[in-house]
Amino acid sequence: MKQKTHKGTAKRIKLTGSGKLRRNQAGKKHLNEHKTSKRVRQLKGDAPVAKADVPRMKKLLGRA
């Protein structure tokens, strides 16, 4: 049976051209008015997926 991509993971994690996994920073979507400008700025952009989580994420994305 074919392995299916986990669509929830696919929407949150992107594979770069070099094969690394990138994810969005947590804590930026709402309740920003009480956070400092510095904190909000530092949360922009994406971050690498933790090394321990990479095999699990690749399996969910159908790349294992």
N, C-alpha and C positions, 0 to 999 in steps of 0.2 A: 504494500500500500504506500502511496506517495505521502511524503511528509508535507504538511501544510505550514505556511508562514503564520506566525501568531500576529494578527493584525494590530492588536493593541501595542505590541512591542515595536512593530514596524513603523508606527506613527510617531514613536518617541525616540527611537534610536536609529542613527544613520551610519552607513558604512562609508568611510572615506575611500579615495582612490587607492591609497596604500594599504587598505585592508583594516584600518583601525576603526574602533567604534566611538561615536560621539553622542552625547546626550545633552539635553537642555539643563540649565542650572535650576535647582529647586528654589522656591521661595520668591519668585518674581511676579507671579500671576495676579495676586490680589493683596489687599491690605497694605498697599505701598505708601499711603500718605503718612504713616507714623514711622516709616523707615527713613534713615538718613539718605541724602543724595548719594553719598559715597557708597553706601551699602547697595543701593539700587544699581548704581553704575557697575559695581564689581560683580553683580549677578548677571549682567548681560553676556551674550555670547554663549558658546557651548563648552562642555568639559569632557574629558575622556572618561570612558567607562572604567571602573575599577578592575584591576588585573584579575582579581578573584571571580568577578562576574562575567568576564568575557566569554568563557566556554559556554555558559548557560545562555547568554544572549545570542551567541552565534547559532546555537541549536534552535532557539525560538525563531530566529530569522531564516532558518533553513539553510544555513551556511556551514554546518558542522561536518 
